[in-house]
Amino acid sequence: MQISIKSVIAVALIPFAIGLLISFGKLVVSLIPLNSSEIWFLTGFVIFFAVFLVKSVPGRVYVFGHELTHAFWTILFRGKIKEFNVSSKSGSVITSKSNFLISLAPYFFPIYTFLIIFIFYILAFFLPVSKYIEWLFFFVGVSYSFHIFLNFESLSIGQSDVKKTGKVFSYIVITILNIIMAVVVLKFVAPEKIIIKKYFFESWTVALKICKFVWRYLTELYNLI
């Protein structure tokens, strides 16, 4: 059986994914008790989830966001968009450049969340929108919930982007980058409570402990053989 380089990289990244996840759990717990902005965010997140459970979201909304994310990340990598097509069931974007981040971007980058934040701060230059800041956190919660649950549903039925990039590698990368994006979103919602540098240091520490444990176990196993 041939083992690809991407599969090896994916396995090597597992300790770091676990470290990020464990530290993320501690970070979420540290947010309690919630302040006003966090309550508005959580309310939006839960409301969308409730709607998602009882009513399907228009497919075109998800597909448009999916293809827009491909296009946005292509531009980030200085590529060009040659064609952009969206329907209620499918979409496609033809670009001049591609890599694994461009291919997987829709599954870890919450495009609507960042669009909402961007539009709000653009409006703040011209209109007194600061009095509606609670609604910003609410819609950030709604849009982020949209990203999480629609992508979970999408990935559960299989995606060509994932197959093309390699399943094992794709799922590990998607997991890692989703956790990082979640931290970024929570940093926006609760800037005083979250210290990014501290979070990554704790994640790295946990990952190193896991690596040392695995190495020690493999060494002992090798000596027995």
N, CA, C and O of each residue as an XYZ file, in Angstrom:
900
protein
N       0.842     -1.198      0.000
C       0.000      0.000      0.000
C       0.878      1.250      0.000
O       1.752      1.397      0.855
N       0.650      2.143     -0.950
C       1.441      3.353     -1.063
C       0.928      4.420     -0.105
O      -0.270      4.704     -0.064
N       1.836      5.008      0.664
C       1.477      6.062      1.608
C       1.935      7.396      1.038
O       3.115      7.568      0.734
N       1.019      8.334      0.891
C       1.352      9.627      0.306
C       2.020     10.534      1.342
O       1.876     10.335      2.549
N       2.743     11.520      0.848
C       3.406     12.497      1.726
C       2.364     13.259      2.532
O       2.584     13.573      3.702
N       1.228     13.556      1.902
C       0.163     14.287      2.595
C      -0.377     13.486      3.783
O      -0.700     14.058      4.824
N      -0.474     12.172      3.626
C      -0.946     11.333      4.728
C       0.036     11.351      5.886
O      -0.370     11.388      7.047
N       1.328     11.324      5.576
C       2.365     11.383      6.616
C       2.285     12.715      7.354
O       2.359     12.759      8.582
N       2.133     13.802      6.592
C       2.017     15.139      7.195
C       0.784     15.214      8.083
O       0.822     15.779      9.176
N      -0.324     14.628      7.592
C      -1.566     14.645      8.356
C      -1.410     13.947      9.697
O      -1.861     14.456     10.723
N      -0.772     12.780      9.690
C      -0.553     12.040     10.937
C       0.347     12.838     11.880
O       0.127     12.857     13.091
N       1.361     13.493     11.317
C       2.273     14.304     12.136
C       1.556     15.496     12.756
O       1.961     15.985     13.811
N       0.503     15.962     12.112
C      -0.239     17.124     12.605
C      -1.268     16.776     13.686
O      -1.796     17.665     14.354
N      -1.549     15.485     13.853
C      -2.582     15.072     14.817
C      -2.310     15.579     16.229
O      -3.235     16.096     16.856
N      -1.081     15.460     16.772
C      -0.838     15.982     18.128
C      -1.142     17.468     18.253
O      -1.636     17.922     19.286
N      -0.847     18.223     17.204
C      -1.088     19.662     17.247
C      -2.592     19.965     17.161
O      -3.077     20.923     17.765
N      -3.317     19.140     16.405
C      -4.770     19.290     16.347
C      -5.380     19.013     17.719
O      -6.283     19.723     18.162
N      -4.880     17.977     18.384
C      -5.373     17.644     19.729
C      -5.035     18.759     20.713
O      -5.855     19.126     21.554
N      -3.812     19.297     20.600
C      -3.404     20.394     21.473
C      -4.289     21.611     21.296
O      -4.701     22.228     22.278
N      -4.583     21.960     20.057
C      -5.462     23.096     19.768
C      -6.859     22.855     20.327
O      -7.489     23.760     20.876
N      -7.333     21.615     20.177
C      -8.687     21.288     20.619
C      -8.817     21.332     22.138
O      -9.782     21.884     22.665
N      -7.849     20.752     22.838
C      -7.888     20.752     24.304
C      -7.816     22.185     24.844
O      -8.563     22.551     25.751
N      -6.920     22.980     24.284
C      -6.789     24.370     24.724
C      -8.028     25.180     24.383
O      -8.394     26.104     25.108
N      -8.672     24.828     23.271
C      -9.903     25.524     22.891
C     -11.011     25.250     23.905
O     -11.772     26.148     24.268
N     -11.091     24.007     24.352
C     -12.087     23.672     25.371
C     -11.884     24.487     26.633
O     -12.844     24.989     27.217
N     -10.609     24.623     27.063
C     -10.303     25.430     28.247
C     -10.643     26.896     28.010
O     -11.130     27.587     28.904
N     -10.379     27.357     26.790
C     -10.662     28.756     26.448
C     -12.154     29.051     26.536
O     -12.557     30.083     27.073
N     -12.974     28.143     26.006
C     -14.428     28.332     26.039
C     -14.933     28.384     27.476
O     -15.766     29.224     27.816
N     -14.431     27.489     28.314
C     -14.825     27.471     29.721
C     -14.437     28.775     30.410
O     -15.158     29.267     31.278
N     -13.292     29.331     30.018
C     -12.809     30.563     30.652
C     -13.683     31.779     30.340
O     -13.566     32.814     30.996
N     -14.548     31.656     29.350
C     -15.422     32.784     28.990
C     -16.549     32.985     30.003
O     -17.142     34.062     30.070
N     -16.842     31.954     30.785
C     -17.927     32.031     31.781
C     -17.461     32.838     32.995
O     -16.351     32.616     33.479
N     -18.286     33.776     33.503
C     -19.631     34.139     33.055
C     -19.599     35.003     31.785
O     -18.646     35.744     31.542
N     -20.662     34.887     30.987
C     -20.722     35.600     29.712
C     -21.107     37.055     29.906
O     -21.928     37.385     30.762
N     -20.509     37.920     29.103
C     -20.934     39.315     29.105
C     -21.966     39.538     28.005
O     -22.390     38.584     27.353
N     -22.366     40.768     27.796
C     -23.446     41.075     26.854
C     -23.135     40.640     25.424
O     -23.968     40.010     24.771
N     -21.943     40.972     24.936
C     -21.590     40.632     23.551
C     -21.568     39.121     23.341
O     -21.985     38.629     22.293
N     -21.085     38.396     24.330
C     -21.009     36.939     24.227
C     -22.400     36.307     24.250
O     -22.644     35.311     23.569
N     -23.297     36.881     25.023
C     -24.682     36.385     25.081
C     -25.373     36.607     23.743
O     -26.076     35.723     23.252
N     -25.178     37.787     23.148
C     -25.773     38.064     21.839
C     -25.218     37.107     20.783
O     -25.963     36.603     19.943
N     -23.918     36.862     20.831
C     -23.288     35.936     19.885
C     -23.851     34.525     20.054
O     -24.224     33.880     19.074
N     -23.912     34.049     21.298
C     -24.411     32.706     21.580
C     -25.876     32.571     21.180
O     -26.291     31.525     20.681
N     -26.657     33.622     21.397
C     -28.073     33.603     21.019
C     -28.226     33.420     19.514
O     -29.023     32.601     19.056
N     -27.451     34.194     18.748
C     -27.497     34.054     17.296
C     -27.069     32.674     16.843
O     -27.666     32.094     15.936
N     -26.022     32.146     17.482
C     -25.499     30.818     17.137
C     -26.566     29.748     17.371
O     -26.793     28.891     16.516
N     -27.214     29.805     18.528
C     -28.216     28.795     18.904
C     -29.467     28.927     18.047
O     -30.046     27.918     17.646
N     -29.891     30.150     17.761
C     -31.096     30.357     16.956
C     -30.917     29.765     15.563
O     -31.813     29.090     15.054
N     -29.761     30.017     14.940
C     -29.563     29.424     13.615
C     -29.560     27.909     13.698
O     -30.146     27.242     12.846
N     -28.908     27.356     14.714
C     -28.866     25.906     14.868
C     -30.270     25.329     14.987
O     -30.568     24.286     14.405
N     -31.143     26.013     15.750
C     -32.527     25.559     15.909
C     -33.261     25.598     14.573
O     -34.007     24.678     14.236
N     -33.042     26.671     13.817
C     -33.668     26.793     12.494
C     -33.130     25.720     11.563
O     -33.880     25.126     10.789
N     -31.839     25.475     11.638
C     -31.190     24.474     10.794
C     -31.780     23.089     11.035
O     -31.901     22.296     10.101
N     -32.147     22.792     12.278
C     -32.685     21.476     12.613
C     -34.091     21.257     12.066
O     -34.467     20.126     11.756
N     -34.873     22.335     11.946
C     -36.283     22.177     11.551
C     -36.579     22.640     10.128
O     -37.621     22.302      9.566
N     -35.661     23.416      9.546
C     -35.940     23.955      8.217
C     -34.654     24.033      7.401
O     -33.625     24.491      7.898
N     -34.714     23.589      6.157
C     -33.530     23.624      5.307
C     -33.210     25.054      4.874
O     -34.108     25.858      4.624
N     -31.936     25.350      4.792
C     -31.479     26.667      4.349
C     -31.434     26.675      2.824
O     -31.026     25.681      2.223
N     -31.849     27.785      2.175
C     -31.778     27.849      0.707
C     -30.394     27.476      0.200
O     -29.394     28.061      0.617
N     -30.339     26.503     -0.698
C     -29.067     25.983     -1.174
C     -28.193     27.024     -1.842
O     -26.968     26.977     -1.728
N     -28.819     27.968     -2.543
C     -28.061     28.972     -3.270
C     -27.207     29.831     -2.324
O     -26.114     30.269     -2.684
N     -27.729     30.065     -1.105
C     -26.998     30.876     -0.133
C     -25.688     30.185      0.239
O     -24.632     30.817      0.278
N     -25.766     28.880      0.513
C     -24.553     28.132      0.870
C     -23.614     28.016     -0.318
O     -22.411     28.237     -0.185
N     -24.160     27.669     -1.489
C     -23.328     27.471     -2.669
C     -22.612     28.762     -3.048
O     -21.435     28.739     -3.407
N     -23.323     29.890     -2.970
C     -22.703     31.175     -3.305
C     -21.535     31.464     -2.357
O     -20.456     31.863     -2.795
N     -21.759     31.259     -1.062
C     -20.692     31.482     -0.086
C     -19.512     30.554     -0.311
O     -18.354     30.950     -0.171
N     -19.822     29.310     -0.663
C     -18.782     28.307     -0.925
C     -17.885     28.749     -2.077
O     -16.661     28.773     -1.947
N     -18.496     29.094     -3.194
C     -17.721     29.480     -4.376
C     -17.047     30.842     -4.181
O     -15.952     31.073     -4.692
N     -17.704     31.742     -3.441
C     -17.110     33.046     -3.156
C     -15.833     32.885     -2.332
O     -14.866     33.622     -2.523
N     -15.838     31.920     -1.419
C     -14.649     31.669     -0.592
C     -13.502     31.155     -1.443
O     -12.359     31.577     -1.268
N     -13.804     30.234     -2.377
C     -12.767     29.783     -3.316
C     -12.173     30.986     -4.050
O     -10.955     31.118     -4.168
N     -13.056     31.859     -4.541
C     -12.619     33.023     -5.312
C     -11.771     33.969     -4.451
O     -10.737     34.467     -4.894
N     -12.226     34.206     -3.217
C     -11.520     35.120     -2.322
C     -10.111     34.621     -2.021
O      -9.154     35.395     -2.050
N      -9.989     33.337     -1.734
C      -8.664     32.788     -1.413
C      -7.774     32.702     -2.646
O      -6.550     32.767     -2.536
N      -8.377     32.556     -3.806
C      -7.595     32.608     -5.043
C      -6.970     33.987     -5.204
O      -5.799     34.109     -5.563
N      -7.760     35.024     -4.935
C      -7.263     36.404     -5.024
C      -6.171     36.645     -3.983
O      -5.189     37.332     -4.265
N      -6.336     36.078     -2.767
C      -5.313     36.210     -1.730
C      -3.964     35.665     -2.205
O      -2.908     36.187     -1.849
N      -4.021     34.611     -3.009
C      -2.801     34.013     -3.540
C      -2.437     34.578     -4.915
O      -1.668     33.976     -5.664
N      -3.006     35.752     -5.233
C      -2.712     36.480     -6.459
C      -3.110     35.731     -7.725
O      -2.478     35.867     -8.773
N      -4.162     34.945     -7.602
C      -4.713     34.279     -8.769
C      -5.834     35.112     -9.381
O      -6.217     36.144     -8.830
N      -6.349     34.674    -10.498
C      -7.421     35.390    -11.182
C      -8.657     34.502    -11.307
O      -8.551     33.284    -11.452
N      -9.833     35.135    -11.248
C     -11.093     34.421    -11.407
C     -11.504     34.476    -12.873
O     -11.734     35.555    -13.420
N     -11.595     33.314    -13.502
C     -11.943     33.264    -14.918
C     -13.442     33.065    -15.135
O     -14.009     33.551    -16.114
N     -14.073     32.345    -14.211
C     -15.510     32.070    -14.358
C     -16.113     31.781    -12.993
O     -15.488     31.126    -12.158
N     -17.332     32.271    -12.765
C     -18.004     32.098    -11.472
C     -19.462     31.755    -11.734
O     -20.205     32.571    -12.280
N     -19.879     30.546    -11.345
C     -21.244     30.086    -11.592
C     -21.865     29.543    -10.318
O     -21.226     28.806     -9.567
N     -23.133     29.918    -10.078
C     -23.843     29.456     -8.890
C     -25.285     29.145     -9.249
O     -25.946     29.922     -9.937
N     -25.773     27.988     -8.771
C     -27.181     27.644     -8.880
C     -27.657     27.195     -7.512
O     -26.878     27.196     -6.559
N     -28.910     26.816     -7.396
C     -29.446     26.413     -6.095
C     -28.855     25.090     -5.604
O     -28.897     24.805     -4.407
N     -28.307     24.282     -6.511
C     -27.800     22.966     -6.137
C     -26.292     22.805     -6.301
O     -25.681     21.956     -5.651
N     -25.700     23.608     -7.158
C     -24.269     23.449     -7.389
C     -23.653     24.764     -7.852
O     -24.353     25.728     -8.162
N     -22.339     24.775     -7.888
C     -21.636     25.965     -8.341
C     -20.239     25.592     -8.788
O     -19.782     24.471     -8.566
N     -19.576     26.522     -9.410
C     -18.207     26.283     -9.840
C     -17.488     27.618    -10.010
O     -18.099     28.641    -10.319
N     -16.203     27.579     -9.802
C     -15.373     28.759    -10.036
C     -14.098     28.285    -10.711
O     -13.415     27.389    -10.214
N     -13.789     28.882    -11.828
C     -12.587     28.534    -12.570
C     -11.545     29.614    -12.301
O     -11.780     30.801    -12.524
N     -10.397     29.171    -11.819
C      -9.354     30.112    -11.411
C      -8.037     29.825    -12.122
O      -7.844     28.762    -12.712
N      -7.142     30.797    -12.049
C      -5.825     30.639    -12.682
C      -4.820     29.973    -11.751
O      -3.700     29.664    -12.158
N      -5.222     29.752    -10.500
C      -4.303     29.183     -9.508
C      -5.069     28.303     -8.538
O      -6.243     28.545     -8.256
N      -4.404     27.289     -8.034
C      -5.038     26.421     -7.042
C      -3.981     25.822     -6.122
O      -2.858     25.542     -6.540
N      -4.361     25.632     -4.861
C      -3.539     24.908     -3.899
C      -4.476     24.348     -2.842
O      -5.688     24.546     -2.929
N      -3.938     23.651     -1.845
C      -4.822     22.983     -0.893
C      -5.620     23.972     -0.045
O      -6.737     23.661      0.368
N      -5.064     25.166      0.223
C      -5.806     26.161      1.002
C      -6.979     26.733      0.198
O      -8.066     26.934      0.739
N      -6.758     26.987     -1.068
C      -7.846     27.466     -1.937
C      -8.938     26.407     -2.045
O     -10.127     26.723     -2.003
N      -8.528     25.159     -2.183
C      -9.500     24.067     -2.330
C     -10.322     23.851     -1.061
O     -11.521     23.582     -1.130
N      -9.675     23.970      0.089
C     -10.342     23.667      1.363
C     -10.908     24.896      2.066
O     -11.593     24.758      3.079
N     -10.641     26.084      1.558
C     -11.052     27.331      2.220
C     -12.519     27.389      2.632
O     -12.804     27.840      3.741
N     -13.469     26.956      1.797
C     -14.878     27.055      2.207
C     -15.216     26.261      3.463
O     -16.209     26.545      4.132
N     -14.383     25.256      3.786
C     -14.681     24.392      4.921
C     -14.073     24.889      6.240
O     -14.355     24.338      7.304
N     -13.243     25.927      6.163
C     -12.685     26.479      7.408
C     -12.812     27.999      7.520
O     -12.667     28.547      8.613
N     -13.076     28.679      6.420
C     -13.139     30.138      6.459
C     -14.595     30.612      6.413
O     -15.255     30.450      5.387
N     -15.110     31.196      7.506
C     -16.519     31.645      7.558
C     -16.713     32.961      6.819
O     -16.716     34.028      7.432
N     -16.871     32.887      5.519
C     -16.901     34.064      4.652
C     -18.001     35.046      5.037
O     -17.767     36.255      5.044
N     -19.204     34.547      5.358
C     -20.302     35.451      5.702
C     -20.036     36.173      7.022
O     -20.415     37.333      7.182
N     -19.395     35.499      7.955
C     -19.057     36.126      9.240
C     -18.142     37.320      9.032
O     -18.380     38.396      9.580
N     -17.100     37.130      8.245
C     -16.162     38.220      8.003
C     -16.766     39.316      7.129
O     -16.411     40.487      7.265
N     -17.675     38.940      6.235
C     -18.364     39.948      5.427
C     -19.237     40.847      6.306
O     -19.270     42.064      6.124
N     -19.935     40.239      7.251
C     -20.785     41.004      8.166
C     -19.952     41.988      8.983
O     -20.324     43.153      9.129
N     -18.839     41.524      9.508
C     -17.957     42.393     10.295
C     -17.402     43.521      9.422
O     -17.370     44.680      9.835
N     -16.967     43.168      8.216
C     -16.405     44.156      7.297
C     -17.435     45.230      6.941
O     -17.131     46.422      6.985
N     -18.646     44.811      6.592
C     -19.698     45.762      6.210
C     -20.058     46.671      7.378
O     -20.262     47.871      7.197
N     -20.136     46.095      8.582
C     -20.482     46.895      9.763
C     -19.467     48.013      9.979
O     -19.849     49.154     10.238
N     -18.184     47.696      9.873
C     -17.160     48.711     10.130
C     -17.017     49.706      8.982
O     -16.576     50.835      9.194
N     -17.381     49.303      7.787
C     -17.442     50.265      6.676
C     -18.579     51.259      6.930
O     -18.407     52.464      6.751
N     -19.738     50.745      7.346
C     -20.874     51.606      7.648
C     -20.566     52.552      8.808
O     -21.085     53.667      8.863
N     -19.721     52.103      9.730
C     -19.388     52.919     10.902
C     -18.683     54.217     10.518
O     -18.698     55.181     11.283
N     -18.064     54.246      9.333
C     -17.418     55.472      8.877
C     -18.436     56.533      8.451
O     -18.133     57.726      8.439
N     -19.640     56.088      8.105
C     -20.627     57.017      7.546
C     -21.896     57.152      8.390
O     -22.600     58.159      8.309
N     -22.182     56.115      9.210
C     -23.431     56.113      9.973
C     -23.155     55.790     11.445
O     -22.163     55.136     11.766
N     -24.042     56.251     12.337
C     -23.876     55.959     13.773
C     -24.354     54.554     14.126
O     -25.362     54.390     14.813
N     -23.623     53.541     13.654
C     -24.068     52.152     13.833
C     -23.602     51.549     15.164
O     -24.000     50.437     15.512
N     -22.768     52.273     15.902
C     -22.224     51.720     17.141
C     -23.318     51.349     18.145
O     -23.127     50.462     18.977
N     -24.470     52.033     18.063
C     -25.563     51.724     18.985
C     -26.228     50.388     18.664
O     -27.033     49.882     19.445
N     -25.884     49.824     17.512
C     -26.432     48.518     17.120
C     -25.383     47.411     17.254
O     -25.510     46.362     16.623
N     -24.360     47.634     18.061
C     -23.259     46.684     18.181
C     -23.727     45.306     18.646
O     -23.144     44.289     18.271
N     -24.792     45.276     19.472
C     -25.304     43.977     19.928
C     -25.803     43.138     18.753
O     -25.644     41.917     18.730
N     -26.413     43.821     17.776
C     -26.919     43.104     16.614
C     -25.775     42.593     15.745
O     -25.923     41.583     15.057
N     -24.642     43.281     15.772
C     -23.467     42.784     15.065
C     -23.047     41.441     15.645
O     -22.816     40.489     14.900
N     -22.947     41.356     16.973
C     -22.560     40.098     17.610
C     -23.608     39.010     17.352
O     -23.263     37.840     17.186
N     -24.874     39.394     17.317
C     -25.945     38.441     17.050
C     -25.772     37.824     15.659
O     -25.822     36.603     15.510
N     -25.568     38.664     14.644
C     -25.455     38.157     13.276
C     -24.110     37.475     13.027
O     -24.005     36.619     12.149
N     -23.088     37.842     13.786
C     -21.833     37.085     13.739
C     -22.091     35.668     14.249
O     -21.577     34.696     13.694
N     -22.890     35.562     15.310
C     -23.260     34.249     15.839
C     -24.067     33.440     14.843
O     -23.815     32.249     14.656
N     -25.039     34.082     14.201
C     -25.877     33.406     13.195
C     -25.016     32.909     12.038
O     -25.113     31.749     11.637
N     -24.175     33.791     11.504
C     -23.363     33.446     10.334
C     -22.313     32.388     10.656
O     -22.005     31.535      9.824
N     -21.765     32.452     11.872
C     -20.765     31.453     12.232
C     -21.418     30.088     12.439
O     -20.842     29.060     12.084
N     -22.601     30.081     13.005
C     -23.367     28.842     13.150
C     -23.696     28.267     11.772
O     -23.631     27.056     11.562
N     -24.047     29.148     10.840
C     -24.299     28.760      9.445
C     -23.070     28.053      8.881
O     -23.182     26.988      8.273
N     -21.914     28.644      9.086
C     -20.665     28.062      8.582
C     -20.418     26.672      9.168
O     -20.110     25.734      8.433
N     -20.552     26.540     10.469
C     -20.256     25.278     11.142
C     -21.190     24.158     10.687
O     -20.733     23.095     10.268
N     -22.489     24.397     10.770
C     -23.446     23.312     10.548
C     -23.674     23.004      9.074
O     -23.907     21.848      8.721
N     -23.611     24.006      8.208
C     -23.758     23.731      6.774
C     -22.538     22.989      6.236
O     -22.668     22.106      5.389
N     -21.364     23.346      6.724
C     -20.165     22.641      6.270
C     -20.094     21.230      6.837
O     -19.625     20.311      6.165
N     -20.557     21.053      8.070
C     -20.608     19.701      8.635
C     -21.522     18.822      7.788
O     -21.183     17.679      7.481
N     -22.679     19.359      7.412
C     -23.610     18.613      6.569
C     -22.997     18.328      5.206
O     -23.120     17.223      4.677
N     -22.336     19.336      4.643
C     -21.721     19.195      3.326
C     -20.619     18.142      3.332
O     -20.551     17.311      2.427
N     -19.757     18.172      4.342
C     -18.657     17.217      4.423
C     -19.138     15.793      4.703
O     -18.497     14.822      4.302
N     -20.267     15.681      5.390
C     -20.784     14.358      5.741
C     -21.255     13.571      4.517
O     -21.321     12.343      4.550
N     -21.581     14.285      3.438
C     -22.041     13.598      2.219
C     -20.918     13.471      1.186
O     -21.116     12.909      0.109
N     -19.738     13.998      1.524
C     -18.581     13.892      0.633
C     -18.459     15.076     -0.305
O     -19.453     15.560     -0.846
N     -17.229     15.538     -0.494
C     -16.972     16.683     -1.354
C     -15.775     16.415     -2.250
O     -14.782     15.829     -1.820
N     -15.878     16.854     -3.512
C     -14.794     16.634     -4.470
C     -13.517     17.363     -4.054
O     -12.415     16.881     -4.315
N     -13.662     18.527     -3.405
C     -12.482     19.274     -2.946
C     -11.656     18.430     -1.974
O     -10.427     18.415     -2.034
N     -12.346     17.736     -1.087
C     -11.681     16.906     -0.080
C     -11.023     15.696     -0.736
O      -9.885     15.356     -0.412
N     -11.721     15.058     -1.640
C     -11.172     13.887     -2.318
C      -9.943     14.258     -3.137
O      -8.958     13.520     -3.166
N     -10.010     15.406     -3.802
C      -8.904     15.848     -4.648
C      -7.661     16.152     -3.823
O      -6.545     15.860     -4.251
N      -7.847     16.732     -2.655
C      -6.723     17.115     -1.802
C      -6.214     15.950     -0.966
O      -5.088     15.976     -0.469
N      -7.052     14.926     -0.813
C      -6.693     13.772      0.018
C      -7.501     13.804      1.298
O      -7.425     14.775      2.050
N      -8.270     12.766      1.559
C      -9.216     12.778      2.675
C      -8.552     12.979      4.028
O      -8.935     13.872      4.784
N      -7.554     12.148      4.339
C      -6.921     12.224      5.661
C      -6.310     13.601      5.867
O      -6.549     14.247      6.887
N      -5.526     14.044      4.905
C      -4.879     15.355      4.976
C      -5.924     16.464      5.086
O      -5.783     17.372      5.905
N      -6.968     16.393      4.268
C      -7.992     17.432      4.236
C      -8.714     17.569      5.572
O      -8.908     18.679      6.067
N      -9.111     16.438      6.155
C      -9.875     16.497      7.406
C      -9.033     17.025      8.565
O      -9.536     17.753      9.421
N      -7.749     16.658      8.592
C      -6.878     17.174      9.650
C      -6.682     18.680      9.490
O      -6.782     19.427     10.464
N      -6.402     19.128      8.264
C      -6.197     20.556      7.992
C      -7.472     21.342      8.278
O      -7.416     22.412      8.884
N      -8.616     20.823      7.851
C      -9.898     21.495      8.088
C     -10.158     21.626      9.584
O     -10.613     22.668     10.055
N      -9.864     20.558     10.327
C     -10.064     20.591     11.781
C      -9.187     21.652     12.434
O      -9.667     22.459     13.230
N      -7.903     21.647     12.095
C      -6.956     22.598     12.687
C      -7.353     24.033     12.369
O      -7.401     24.882     13.259
N      -7.635     24.301     11.105
C      -7.937     25.677     10.703
C      -9.303     26.143     11.211
O      -9.502     27.333     11.455
N     -10.236     25.212     11.369
C     -11.529     25.584     11.958
C     -11.378     25.985     13.420
O     -12.018     26.930     13.880
N     -10.536     25.270     14.143
C     -10.298     25.621     15.551
C      -9.657     27.004     15.638
O     -10.046     27.826     16.467
N      -8.673     27.253     14.774
C      -8.010     28.560     14.771
C      -8.992     29.669     14.424
O      -8.978     30.730     15.048
N      -9.847     29.430     13.427
C     -10.849     30.424     13.050
C     -11.839     30.671     14.180
O     -12.285     31.798     14.392
N     -12.176     29.611     14.901
C     -13.095     29.759     16.038
C     -12.485     30.657     17.097
O     -13.175     31.481     17.696
N     -11.185     30.496     17.327
C     -10.484     31.346     18.303
C     -10.483     32.802     17.834
O     -10.675     33.716     18.636
N     -10.269     33.013     16.540
C     -10.274     34.367     15.986
C     -11.642     35.017     16.156
O     -11.735     36.183     16.540
N     -12.706     34.264     15.870
C     -14.065     34.788     16.019
C     -14.356     35.113     17.478
O     -14.915     36.167     17.781
N     -13.980     34.219     18.377
C     -14.215     34.462     19.801
C     -13.376     35.631     20.317
O     -13.799     36.353     21.220
N     -12.198     35.813     19.747
C     -11.367     36.963     20.112
C     -12.072     38.256     19.748
O     -11.979     39.245     20.475
N     -12.777     38.254     18.624
C     -13.541     39.436     18.212
C     -14.706     39.685     19.167
O     -15.003     40.827     19.517
N     -15.358     38.608     19.579
C     -16.519     38.728     20.463
C     -16.113     39.078     21.885
O     -16.779     39.876     22.545
N     -15.018     38.482     22.362
C     -14.572     38.688     23.749
C     -13.090     39.042     23.779
O     -12.281     38.247     24.257
N     -12.719     40.211     23.282
C     -11.300     40.570     23.163
C     -10.546     40.645     24.477
O      -9.347     40.368     24.517
N     -11.232     41.018     25.561
C     -10.554     41.162     26.848
C     -10.226     39.817     27.490
O      -9.276     39.709     28.266
N     -11.006     38.802     27.166
C     -10.857     37.505     27.822
C      -9.888     36.558     27.116
O      -9.374     35.619     27.724
N      -9.647     36.806     25.848
C      -8.858     35.856     25.064
C      -7.518     36.472     24.669
O      -7.458     37.543     24.067
N      -6.445     35.764     25.025
C      -5.095     36.179     24.652
C      -4.571     35.145     23.657
O      -4.245     34.019     24.034
N      -4.495     35.530     22.403
C      -4.128     34.606     21.336
C      -2.769     33.944     21.593
O      -2.620     32.733     21.430
N      -1.788     34.748     21.994
C      -0.445     34.221     22.228
C      -0.455     33.141     23.303
O       0.207     32.112     23.167
N      -1.205     33.382     24.364
C      -1.307     32.420     25.458
C      -1.983     31.139     24.981
O      -1.567     30.039     25.346
N      -3.030     31.283     24.162
C      -3.749     30.114     23.648
C      -2.821     29.213     22.831
O      -2.803     27.999     23.028
N      -2.051     29.806     21.913
C      -1.177     28.999     21.073
C      -0.017     28.398     21.871
O       0.443     27.297     21.567
N       0.449     29.113     22.877
C       1.510     28.564     23.726
C       1.005     27.322     24.464
O       1.701     26.309     24.528
N      -0.202     27.403     25.019
C      -0.778     26.249     25.720
C      -1.017     25.087     24.759
O      -0.785     23.929     25.106
N      -1.479     25.399     23.558
C      -1.713     24.354     22.547
C      -0.412     23.657     22.180
O      -0.359     22.432     22.070
N       0.634     24.451     21.993
C       1.950     23.907     21.650
C       2.494     23.023     22.774
O       3.090     21.977     22.519
N       2.284     23.451     24.004
C       2.748     22.689     25.164
C       2.063     21.325     25.224
O       2.715     20.309     25.465
N       0.756     21.304     25.007
C       0.008     20.041     25.010
C       0.480     19.146     23.870
O       0.660     17.943     24.054
N       0.678     19.733     22.698
C       1.121     18.964     21.533
C       2.480     18.323     21.776
O       2.700     17.170     21.407
N       3.396     19.067     22.398
C       4.730     18.527     22.695
C       4.653     17.368     23.688
O       5.374     16.379     23.555
N       3.774     17.496     24.684
C       3.599     16.410     25.649
C       3.099     15.144     24.962
O       3.537     14.038     25.280
N       2.185     15.316     24.024
C       1.656     14.173     23.278
C       2.761     13.543     22.433
O       2.896     12.320     22.391
N       3.546     14.377     21.767
C       4.645     13.876     20.933
C       5.667     13.107     21.777
O       6.133     12.043     21.371
N       6.009     13.640     22.937
C       6.978     12.977     23.823
C       6.441     11.639     24.317
O       7.177     10.657     24.415
N       5.121     11.616     24.631
C       4.498     10.376     25.095
C       4.528      9.314     24.003
O       4.873      8.162     24.262
N       4.165      9.704     22.777
C       4.151      8.760     21.650
C       5.555      8.267     21.353
O       5.761      7.080     21.103
N       6.525      9.176     21.379
C       7.921      8.793     21.108
C       8.429      7.803     22.152
O       9.087      6.818     21.817
N       8.117      8.075     23.428
C       8.542      7.181     24.498
C       7.902      5.808     24.350
O       8.547      4.783     24.571
N       6.618      5.797     23.971
C       5.905      4.530     23.779
C       6.505      3.743     22.618
O       6.706      2.534     22.730
N       6.794      4.422     21.494
C       7.365      3.747     20.331
C       8.770      3.231     20.628
O       9.159      2.158     20.167
N       9.527      4.010     21.405
C      10.885      3.595     21.770
C      10.853      2.330     22.629
O      11.628      1.400     22.403
N       9.961      2.302     23.606
C       9.826      1.118     24.483
C       9.359     -0.091     23.669
O       9.821     -1.211     23.883
N       8.434      0.152     22.731
C       7.945     -0.929     21.883
C       9.071     -1.500     21.002
O       9.178     -2.711     20.813
N       9.901     -0.596     20.471
C      11.017     -1.012     19.634
C      12.027     -1.832     20.427
O      12.561     -2.820     19.924
N      12.289     -1.420     21.672
C      13.236     -2.144     22.520
C      12.747     -3.550     22.861
O      13.544     -4.477     23.004
N      11.425     -3.698     22.989
C      10.851     -5.017     23.272
C      10.999     -5.935     22.084
O      11.183     -7.142     22.244
N      10.920     -5.372     20.892
C      11.033     -6.169     19.674
C      12.498     -6.579     19.460
O      12.812     -7.260     18.484
